[in-house]
Amino acid sequence: MVWAHLDKFRDLGLLLVRAVFGLYMAFGHGLGKITGGPEQWAQLGGVLEGILGFGFLPTFWGLMAALAEFVGALLVAAGLLARPAALVLVINMFVAAMAHITGVIDGGPESAILYGVAFLGVLLTGPGAYSIDDQL
């Protein structure tokens, strides 16, 4: 096959996906939510009520979403506990996409879907050889 020689770069490809999506999620989305404080966490957690009618402890759920987007994304980028972190991020991105689709949050769901699919790929394939998980 013409493309077979690229198989030797599979782990490099996984590293690039993990690093780009993980670091951009952490610093482009998660950091602002972490530093936003309880008011922003409550607003973020309140999204669950708009989607599922689940209004219990919005500040807690908002903090959990912010931690997923920051800490979880850093774990994926480093390849440490990459699969569990990716699972949490897939769930988080599903909720974000649904919030956009249902109109609970303004804007389109494209970013949430793209992040979700990238993290789903990490969940299904694992982090690859260039990861902390692989070294343990």
PyMOL commands that set and color helices and strands:
alter all, ss='L'
color gray80, all
select helices_A, chain A and resi 4-35+37-45+47-52+58-78+82-101+110-125+132-135
alter helices_A, ss='H'
color red, helices_A
deselect
rebuild
show_as cartoon
